Amino acid sequence: MLRIRDLTAGYGTAPVLQGVSLHVDQGETVTLLGPNGAGKSTLMAAVTGTIRNRNGTVLLNESDLIGKSSHTIVSLGVALVPEGRLVFPPFTVEDNLRLGAVRLSGSAQERFDFVYRLFPRLAERRRQAAGTLSGGEQQMLAIGRALMSAPRLLLLDEPFLGLAPLVVSEIKISLERLRQTGLTLLMVEQKLDIALSFASRAYVLIKGNVVLEESTRNLAARADLRDLYFSLATSSPASARSTA
């Protein structure tokens, strides 16, 4: 579904991403691993068109997203759950969800029903201001808002950051239900245990370069996994590839 080739992207003169290539198949769940500053969120921004300075090829099926506006990319079936949730605190839960449907054709009621079935707690709090929700509820709202556009590809940037273990389990169950519908997921995650138990493949980014691609099953089976990950995170991209 998603194929990225030789992607460079950044916020100034020096690119953050330096020739990144990866792919995500239809219905697959892929995770992006790497330390802070590796370029994971920049990659998400490049795919969604919220960063202008990007070059290379980003194909969603056969449609190249490079050069397209972010609202056009949403209309093509890509939605982002941003790091830090970024809900609109004064707006109600329902109004936050409605904002996610601005590019949706036809009635949004079916999407409201879908989100409320997935996250019943949001239905209970639909008239409540988003800023008064707990952190876990705000994360549910951020995911629900992204789902309102009826995406084919859902990008999740640190969806479990700062959440209690019980809430992490609850959201993982909801994401598993989404995966069972055939939705394709690309997820940024720093916690190895969560990433390897949930995704089918992993890419490791170091300083804007992909240094390792591997199935999560093979990665999890490596006895030296923790040492490998630390070594990759502290190496230059070239030496990290040789280590992997």
Backbone as numpy.savetxt, mean C-alpha at the origin, in Angstrom:
# Nx Ny Nz CAx CAy CAz Cx Cy Cz
-0.93 -7.47 -13.08 -1.75 -6.27 -13.08 -0.89 -5.01 -13.08
0.16 -5.00 -12.25 1.05 -3.83 -12.15 2.45 -4.25 -12.57
3.03 -3.51 -13.51 4.41 -3.78 -13.92 5.17 -2.46 -13.97
6.20 -2.37 -13.17 7.03 -1.16 -13.09 8.39 -1.48 -13.68
8.85 -0.62 -14.57 10.15 -0.83 -15.20 10.97 0.46 -15.13
12.18 0.34 -14.62 13.16 1.43 -14.61 12.56 2.74 -14.09
11.87 2.66 -12.98 11.20 3.83 -12.42 12.19 4.67 -11.62
12.28 5.93 -11.97 13.00 6.91 -11.17 11.99 7.95 -10.70
12.14 8.40 -9.47 11.21 9.38 -8.91 11.87 10.06 -7.73
11.49 11.32 -7.50 12.05 12.06 -6.37 11.35 13.38 -6.19
11.81 14.13 -5.20 11.18 15.38 -4.83 12.04 16.59 -5.17
13.27 16.34 -5.59 14.18 17.42 -5.95 15.03 16.99 -7.13
16.26 17.46 -7.17 17.12 17.13 -8.30 17.64 15.70 -8.22
17.86 15.19 -7.02 18.39 13.83 -6.86 17.23 12.85 -6.72
17.15 11.80 -7.54 16.04 10.86 -7.44 16.10 10.01 -6.17
14.94 9.71 -5.61 14.85 8.79 -4.49 14.85 7.35 -5.00
14.04 7.10 -6.02 14.03 5.79 -6.68 14.97 5.82 -7.87
15.75 4.76 -8.00 16.80 4.76 -9.03 16.70 3.51 -9.89
15.77 3.54 -10.84 15.63 2.43 -11.77 14.96 1.21 -11.16
13.87 1.42 -10.42 13.17 0.32 -9.76 12.30 -0.44 -10.77
12.36 -1.76 -10.71 11.50 -2.63 -11.52 10.88 -3.68 -10.61
9.58 -3.89 -10.76 8.88 -4.93 -10.00 7.55 -5.20 -10.68
6.88 -6.28 -10.25 5.56 -6.57 -10.78 4.68 -7.17 -9.70
3.39 -6.99 -9.88 2.38 -7.56 -8.99 1.32 -8.20 -9.88
1.09 -9.50 -9.72 0.13 -10.20 -10.55 -1.29 -10.01 -10.05
-2.25 -10.27 -10.94 -3.66 -10.17 -10.59 -3.97 -11.06 -9.38
-4.59 -10.48 -8.35 -4.99 -11.23 -7.17 -3.87 -11.53 -6.19
-2.67 -11.04 -6.47 -1.51 -11.33 -5.61 -1.39 -10.29 -4.50
-0.74 -10.68 -3.42 -0.38 -9.75 -2.35 1.14 -9.70 -2.27
1.69 -8.51 -2.49 3.15 -8.31 -2.50 3.49 -7.27 -1.44
4.60 -7.48 -0.75 5.03 -6.52 0.26 6.34 -5.87 -0.14
6.49 -4.60 0.21 7.73 -3.86 0.04 8.37 -3.69 1.41
9.58 -4.22 1.54 10.32 -4.14 2.79 11.50 -3.19 2.63
11.97 -2.67 3.74 13.14 -1.80 3.70 13.14 -0.82 4.85
14.30 -0.28 5.19 14.38 0.66 6.30 13.76 2.01 5.95
13.65 2.88 6.93 13.20 4.25 6.67 14.12 4.91 5.66
13.52 5.64 4.72 14.32 6.32 3.71 14.69 5.47 2.52
14.16 4.24 2.45 14.51 3.35 1.34 13.79 3.73 0.05
12.68 4.46 0.14 11.93 4.85 -1.05 10.59 4.17 -1.19
10.14 3.48 -0.15 8.90 2.72 -0.25 7.69 3.64 -0.46
7.56 4.67 0.35 6.43 5.60 0.20 6.54 6.40 -1.09
7.77 6.69 -1.51 7.97 7.39 -2.79 7.47 6.54 -3.94
7.68 5.23 -3.86 7.17 4.34 -4.90 5.65 4.39 -4.96
5.01 4.39 -3.80 3.56 4.49 -3.75 3.09 5.81 -4.39
3.80 6.89 -4.06 3.44 8.20 -4.62 3.63 8.23 -6.13
4.66 7.54 -6.62 4.91 7.50 -8.06 3.82 6.72 -8.78
3.36 5.63 -8.18 2.29 4.85 -8.80 0.99 5.63 -8.84
0.68 6.36 -7.78 -0.60 7.07 -7.69 -0.57 8.46 -8.33
0.59 8.89 -8.78 0.68 10.18 -9.46 0.67 11.38 -8.54
0.91 11.17 -7.25 0.95 12.30 -6.32 2.34 12.91 -6.22
3.27 12.38 -6.99 4.59 12.99 -7.14 4.81 13.18 -8.64
5.15 14.39 -9.03 5.25 14.73 -10.46 6.57 14.28 -11.07
7.63 14.34 -10.28 8.96 14.07 -10.82 9.19 12.56 -10.87
8.70 11.92 -11.96 8.85 10.48 -12.11 9.01 10.12 -13.59
9.85 9.13 -13.84 10.10 8.67 -15.20 10.23 7.15 -15.18
10.04 6.57 -16.34 10.06 5.11 -16.46 8.71 4.63 -16.94
8.37 3.40 -16.62 7.10 2.80 -17.03 6.38 2.24 -15.82
5.13 2.64 -15.67 4.26 2.07 -14.64 2.99 1.63 -15.34
2.88 0.33 -15.60 1.75 -0.20 -16.34 0.73 -0.81 -15.40
-0.50 -0.34 -15.49 -1.64 -0.99 -14.84 -2.37 -1.72 -15.95
-2.21 -3.05 -15.98 -2.60 -3.82 -17.16 -1.86 -3.23 -18.36
-2.53 -2.65 -19.32 -1.83 -2.09 -20.48 -1.81 -0.56 -20.48
-2.27 0.05 -19.41 -2.34 1.51 -19.34 -1.14 2.06 -18.58
-0.36 2.92 -19.23 0.81 3.51 -18.59 0.37 4.69 -17.73
0.69 4.62 -16.43 0.26 5.64 -15.49 1.17 6.85 -15.46
2.38 6.74 -16.01 3.29 7.88 -16.04 2.67 8.99 -16.90
2.62 10.17 -16.36 2.04 11.30 -17.08 0.56 11.50 -16.81
-0.08 10.52 -16.17 -1.50 10.67 -15.87 -1.68 11.34 -14.50
-2.77 12.08 -14.35 -3.07 12.75 -13.08 -3.51 11.74 -12.04
-3.41 12.11 -10.78 -3.78 11.20 -9.71 -5.26 10.83 -9.76
-6.14 11.79 -10.10 -7.57 11.45 -10.15 -7.89 10.52 -11.31
-7.13 10.63 -12.40 -7.31 9.69 -13.50 -6.87 8.29 -13.09
-5.78 8.21 -12.34 -5.27 6.92 -11.88 -6.27 6.26 -10.94
-6.93 7.04 -10.09 -7.99 6.50 -9.23 -9.11 5.93 -10.10
-9.48 6.66 -11.14 -10.55 6.20 -12.02 -10.19 4.91 -12.75
-8.89 4.68 -12.95 -8.44 3.46 -13.62 -8.40 2.26 -12.67
-8.56 2.51 -11.37 -8.68 1.39 -10.45 -7.59 1.26 -9.42
-6.88 2.34 -9.11 -5.82 2.30 -8.10 -6.26 3.17 -6.91
-6.10 2.64 -5.70 -6.42 3.43 -4.51 -5.32 3.23 -3.48
-5.03 4.29 -2.73 -3.96 4.30 -1.74 -4.52 4.50 -0.34
-4.05 3.67 0.59 -4.26 3.90 2.02 -2.95 4.49 2.54
-2.91 5.80 2.81 -1.63 6.45 3.09 -1.11 6.14 4.48
0.20 6.27 4.62 0.81 6.15 5.94 0.27 7.24 6.86
-0.04 6.87 8.09 -0.57 7.86 9.03 -2.05 8.11 8.91
-2.75 7.33 8.04 -4.21 7.34 7.89 -4.74 8.58 7.18
-4.37 9.79 7.65 -4.75 11.05 7.00 -6.26 11.17 6.78
-7.02 10.78 7.79 -8.46 11.04 7.73 -8.71 12.53 8.00
-9.90 13.00 7.71 -10.26 14.40 7.93 -10.99 14.48 9.27
-10.30 14.93 10.33 -10.84 14.83 11.69 -12.20 15.47 11.91
-12.50 16.69 11.35 -13.79 17.30 11.68 -14.97 16.62 10.97
-14.69 15.88 9.88 -15.76 15.27 9.10 -16.23 13.97 9.77
-17.46 13.62 9.54 -17.96 12.35 10.06 -17.34 11.18 9.31
-17.51 10.00 9.88 -17.04 8.78 9.22 -17.65 8.68 7.83
-18.95 8.90 7.73 -19.62 8.78 6.45 -19.13 9.80 5.44
-18.87 11.02 5.88 -18.36 12.05 4.96 -16.95 11.71 4.50
-16.12 11.16 5.39 -14.78 10.71 4.99 -14.89 9.63 3.92
-15.80 8.69 4.11 -15.99 7.64 3.11 -16.49 8.21 1.80
-17.39 9.17 1.88 -17.95 9.76 0.66 -16.85 10.43 -0.18
-15.85 11.00 0.48 -14.75 11.62 -0.25 -13.99 10.59 -1.09
-13.98 9.34 -0.64 -13.31 8.30 -1.41 -14.06 7.89 -2.66
-15.30 8.31 -2.78 -16.14 7.91 -3.91 -16.32 9.02 -4.94
-15.52 10.09 -4.86 -15.75 11.23 -5.74 -15.51 10.89 -7.21
-14.68 9.86 -7.49 -14.43 9.47 -8.87 -15.23 8.23 -9.27
-16.16 7.82 -8.42 -16.95 6.62 -8.67 -18.15 6.95 -9.55
-18.37 6.14 -10.59 -19.54 6.34 -11.45 -20.77 5.71 -10.80
-21.90 6.40 -10.91 -23.13 5.85 -10.38 -23.28 6.05 -8.88
-24.21 5.31 -8.30 -24.52 5.45 -6.88 -23.41 4.85 -6.02
-23.15 5.53 -4.89 -22.12 5.04 -3.96 -22.69 4.13 -2.89
-24.01 3.92 -2.88 -24.62 3.17 -1.78 -24.08 1.74 -1.69
-23.86 1.11 -2.83 -23.31 -0.26 -2.82 -21.95 -0.30 -2.16
-21.14 0.74 -2.39 -19.81 0.78 -1.78 -19.90 1.05 -0.28
-20.82 1.93 0.12 -21.05 2.14 1.56 -21.40 0.81 2.22
-22.32 0.08 1.61 -22.75 -1.20 2.18 -21.57 -2.17 2.27
-20.74 -2.19 1.24 -19.58 -3.09 1.22 -18.62 -2.76 2.36
-18.31 -1.48 2.53 -17.38 -1.05 3.57 -17.96 -1.32 4.95
-19.24 -1.06 5.15 -19.84 -1.27 6.46 -19.93 -2.76 6.81
-20.08 -3.62 5.80 -20.04 -5.06 6.08 -18.63 -5.49 6.47
-17.64 -4.90 5.83 -16.25 -5.25 6.11 -15.83 -4.73 7.49
-16.27 -3.51 7.81 -15.93 -2.87 9.09 -17.20 -2.44 9.80
-17.90 -3.34 10.48 -19.16 -2.98 11.15 -19.01 -1.85 12.15
-17.82 -1.69 12.72 -17.62 -0.62 13.69 -17.80 0.75 13.03
-17.43 0.86 11.76 -17.63 2.14 11.05 -19.11 2.44 10.87
-19.90 1.40 10.64 -21.35 1.60 10.51 -21.93 2.13 11.81
-21.42 1.61 12.94 -21.90 2.06 14.24 -21.54 3.52 14.50
-20.43 3.98 13.90 -19.92 5.33 14.17 -20.05 6.25 12.96
-20.96 5.94 12.06 -21.03 6.67 10.80 -21.28 8.17 10.99
-21.95 8.56 12.08 -22.24 9.98 12.32 -21.21 10.63 13.25
-20.21 9.88 13.64 -19.20 10.37 14.58 -18.06 11.05 13.83
-17.50 12.12 14.43 -16.36 12.80 13.81 -15.15 11.87 13.78
-14.45 11.86 12.65 -13.33 10.94 12.48 -12.23 11.18 13.50
-12.07 12.43 13.92 -11.02 12.76 14.88 -11.24 12.18 16.26
-12.44 11.71 16.54 -12.73 11.14 17.85 -12.61 9.62 17.86
-12.26 9.02 16.72 -12.09 7.57 16.64 -10.75 7.15 17.23
-10.67 5.89 17.63 -9.38 5.35 18.06 -8.46 5.18 16.86
-7.17 4.92 17.12 -6.23 4.75 16.02 -6.62 3.59 15.12
-7.06 2.49 15.70 -7.48 1.35 14.90 -8.70 1.66 14.06
-9.65 2.38 14.63 -10.85 2.76 13.88 -10.51 3.73 12.75
-9.57 4.64 12.99 -9.15 5.54 11.92 -8.47 4.76 10.79
-7.72 3.70 11.12 -7.11 2.89 10.08 -8.17 2.16 9.27
-9.19 1.66 9.94 -10.31 1.05 9.23 -10.96 2.05 8.30
-11.11 3.28 8.79 -11.72 4.33 7.98 -10.86 4.66 6.76
-9.54 4.72 6.95 -8.65 5.01 5.82 -8.74 3.92 4.76
-8.81 2.66 5.20 -8.96 1.55 4.25 -10.32 1.62 3.58
-11.36 1.87 4.37 -12.70 1.97 3.81 -12.82 3.09 2.79
-12.20 4.23 3.09 -12.24 5.36 2.15 -11.61 4.98 0.82
-10.49 4.26 0.85 -9.84 3.82 -0.38 -10.73 2.84 -1.15
-11.45 2.00 -0.42 -12.31 1.01 -1.08 -13.54 1.63 -1.72
-13.89 2.84 -1.34 -15.08 3.49 -1.89 -14.97 3.74 -3.39
-13.75 3.79 -3.92 -13.57 4.01 -5.35 -13.63 2.72 -6.16
-13.92 1.59 -5.49 -13.99 0.28 -6.13 -12.69 -0.05 -6.87
-11.55 -0.04 -6.16 -10.27 -0.25 -6.84 -10.06 -1.71 -7.25
-9.17 -1.88 -8.23 -8.68 -3.22 -8.59 -7.33 -3.47 -7.95
-6.60 -2.39 -7.65 -5.29 -2.48 -7.00 -5.32 -1.57 -5.78
-5.09 -2.16 -4.60 -5.09 -1.39 -3.35 -3.66 -1.30 -2.84
-3.18 -0.07 -2.66 -1.86 0.19 -2.11 -2.00 0.54 -0.63
-1.23 -0.15 0.20 -1.32 0.05 1.66 0.06 0.45 2.17
0.15 1.67 2.69 1.43 2.18 3.19 1.44 2.11 4.71
2.14 1.11 5.25 2.26 0.89 6.70 0.88 0.80 7.37
0.03 -0.14 6.93 -1.34 -0.17 7.47 -1.43 -0.59 8.93
-0.37 -1.20 9.49 -0.43 -1.67 10.87 0.41 -0.82 11.82
0.92 0.30 11.32 1.81 1.13 12.12 1.11 1.68 13.36
1.71 1.43 14.52 1.22 1.99 15.77 -0.05 1.37 16.31
-0.45 0.22 15.80 -1.69 -0.42 16.24 -1.42 -1.53 17.24
-2.36 -1.73 18.15 -2.26 -2.80 19.13 -2.41 -4.15 18.43
-1.80 -5.20 19.00 -1.86 -6.53 18.36 -3.28 -7.00 18.04
-4.23 -6.73 18.93 -5.60 -7.17 18.69 -6.19 -6.47 17.47
-5.89 -5.19 17.29 -6.39 -4.43 16.14 -5.69 -4.90 14.87
-4.40 -5.18 14.96 -3.66 -5.72 13.82 -4.33 -7.00 13.32
-4.68 -7.89 14.23 -5.34 -9.14 13.86 -6.69 -8.88 13.19
-7.43 -7.92 13.73 -8.74 -7.60 13.17 -8.64 -7.06 11.75
-7.67 -6.17 11.53 -7.51 -5.59 10.19 -6.96 -6.63 9.22
-6.09 -7.51 9.68 -5.58 -8.58 8.81 -6.72 -9.47 8.34
-7.66 -9.76 9.21 -8.82 -10.57 8.82 -9.62 -9.87 7.73
-9.81 -8.56 7.88 -10.55 -7.79 6.88 -9.82 -7.77 5.54
-8.49 -7.60 5.59 -7.71 -7.60 4.35 -7.73 -8.97 3.70
-7.76 -10.02 4.49 -7.87 -11.38 3.94 -9.20 -11.55 3.22
-10.26 -10.99 3.75 -11.56 -11.05 3.08 -11.50 -10.30 1.75
-10.81 -9.18 1.74 -10.64 -8.44 0.48 -9.86 -9.27 -0.53
-8.83 -9.92 -0.06 -8.00 -10.73 -0.96 -8.83 -11.86 -1.56
-9.74 -12.41 -0.79 -10.59 -13.49 -1.28 -11.55 -13.03 -2.37
-11.80 -11.73 -2.45 -12.64 -11.20 -3.53 -11.85 -11.03 -4.82
-10.53 -11.26 -4.77 -9.68 -11.10 -5.96 -8.96 -9.78 -6.03
-9.11 -8.95 -5.00 -8.43 -7.65 -5.00 -6.91 -7.85 -4.91
-6.17 -7.08 -5.68 -4.71 -7.13 -5.70 -4.16 -6.13 -4.69
-3.17 -6.56 -3.89 -2.65 -5.72 -2.81 -1.14 -5.55 -2.96
-0.69 -4.31 -2.81 0.74 -3.98 -2.69 0.90 -3.22 -1.38
1.70 -3.79 -0.46 1.73 -3.28 0.91 3.16 -2.93 1.32
3.33 -1.75 1.88 4.58 -1.36 2.53 4.52 -1.81 3.97
5.54 -2.52 4.42 5.55 -2.99 5.80 6.99 -3.14 6.28
7.26 -2.70 7.51 8.59 -2.83 8.09 8.71 -4.04 9.02
7.59 -4.52 9.54 7.64 -5.64 10.46 7.67 -6.95 9.67
8.76 -7.68 9.80 8.93 -8.89 9.03 7.86 -9.93 9.33
7.49 -10.09 10.59 6.54 -11.14 10.94 5.19 -10.92 10.26
4.74 -9.66 10.22 3.47 -9.35 9.57 3.60 -9.52 8.05
4.65 -8.97 7.48 4.81 -9.00 6.03 4.92 -10.43 5.51
5.72 -11.25 6.16 5.97 -12.59 5.66 4.78 -13.52 5.87
3.96 -13.25 6.88 2.80 -14.11 7.12 1.62 -13.73 6.24
1.64 -12.51 5.67 0.46 -12.04 4.93 0.67 -12.03 3.42
1.85 -11.66 2.95 2.10 -11.52 1.52 2.63 -12.83 0.93
2.59 -12.90 -0.40 3.13 -14.09 -1.08 4.54 -13.84 -1.61
4.85 -12.60 -1.94 6.20 -12.25 -2.40 6.64 -10.96 -1.75
7.95 -10.76 -1.70 8.52 -9.56 -1.09 9.61 -8.98 -1.97
9.65 -7.66 -1.99 10.78 -6.92 -2.56 11.43 -6.13 -1.43
12.75 -6.14 -1.40 13.48 -5.34 -0.41 14.09 -4.14 -1.14
13.74 -2.94 -0.67 14.29 -1.70 -1.22 15.34 -1.15 -0.28
16.49 -0.78 -0.85 17.56 -0.13 -0.11 18.02 1.08 -0.90
17.89 2.26 -0.32 18.35 3.50 -0.96 17.86 3.63 -2.40
16.57 3.35 -2.58 15.95 3.55 -3.89 16.19 2.48 -4.91
16.74 1.33 -4.48 17.02 0.22 -5.39 16.40 -1.07 -4.86
15.91 -1.90 -5.75 15.47 -3.23 -5.37 16.71 -4.12 -5.27
16.96 -4.66 -4.08 18.15 -5.49 -3.87 17.79 -6.96 -3.69
16.50 -7.26 -3.52 16.11 -8.65 -3.33 14.64 -8.81 -3.69
14.33 -9.86 -4.46 12.96 -10.30 -4.71 12.90 -11.78 -4.34
11.92 -12.15 -3.53 11.86 -13.53 -3.08 10.44 -13.84 -2.61
10.05 -15.10 -2.68 8.77 -15.50 -2.09 8.88 -15.38 -0.57
7.79 -15.02 0.06 7.82 -14.88 1.52 8.03 -16.24 2.19
7.58 -17.31 1.55 7.81 -18.65 2.10 9.30 -18.95 2.18
10.03 -18.65 1.10 11.47 -18.91 1.10 12.20 -18.00 2.08
11.76 -16.73 2.15 12.40 -15.82 3.09 12.19 -16.27 4.53
10.97 -16.65 4.84 10.66 -17.05 6.21 11.42 -18.31 6.61
11.80 -19.14 5.62 12.50 -20.39 5.91 14.00 -20.20 6.13
14.52 -19.00 5.85 15.94 -18.77 5.99 16.31 -18.61 7.47
17.24 -19.44 7.90 17.69 -19.36 9.30 18.40 -18.06 9.60
18.97 -17.46 8.56 19.72 -16.21 8.74 18.89 -14.98 8.40
17.56 -15.10 8.45 16.70 -14.02 7.96 16.96 -12.70 8.67
17.00 -12.71 9.99 17.19 -11.46 10.73 18.54 -10.84 10.41
19.57 -11.67 10.38 20.90 -11.16 10.04 20.94 -10.65 8.60
20.26 -11.37 7.71 20.21 -10.96 6.31 19.54 -9.60 6.17
18.42 -9.43 6.84 17.67 -8.18 6.72 18.48 -7.02 7.27
19.13 -7.23 8.41 19.97 -6.17 8.98 21.13 -5.85 8.03
21.70 -6.88 7.44 22.82 -6.67 6.52 22.38 -5.88 5.29
21.22 -6.24 4.75 20.70 -5.53 3.58 20.43 -4.06 3.92
19.83 -3.83 5.09 19.42 -2.48 5.47 20.61 -1.55 5.71
21.77 -2.10 6.02 22.93 -1.28 6.34 23.99 -1.29 5.23
23.70 -1.98 4.12 24.67 -2.08 3.03 24.36 -1.09 1.93
25.32 -0.87 1.05 25.05 -0.14 -0.18 24.24 -1.04 -1.09
23.47 -0.49 -2.06 22.65 -1.33 -2.93 23.46 -2.41 -3.63
24.64 -2.09 -4.12 25.43 -3.07 -4.87 25.87 -4.23 -3.98
26.38 -3.91 -2.80 26.82 -4.98 -1.90 25.63 -5.73 -1.33
24.48 -5.06 -1.17 23.29 -5.75 -0.68 22.83 -6.81 -1.66
22.91 -6.52 -2.97 22.51 -7.52 -3.96 23.41 -8.75 -3.88
24.69 -8.54 -3.70 25.62 -9.67 -3.62 25.40 -10.47 -2.33
25.02 -9.79 -1.26 24.73 -10.48 0.00 23.49 -11.34 -0.14
22.46 -10.79 -0.81 21.21 -11.53 -0.98 21.42 -12.75 -1.87
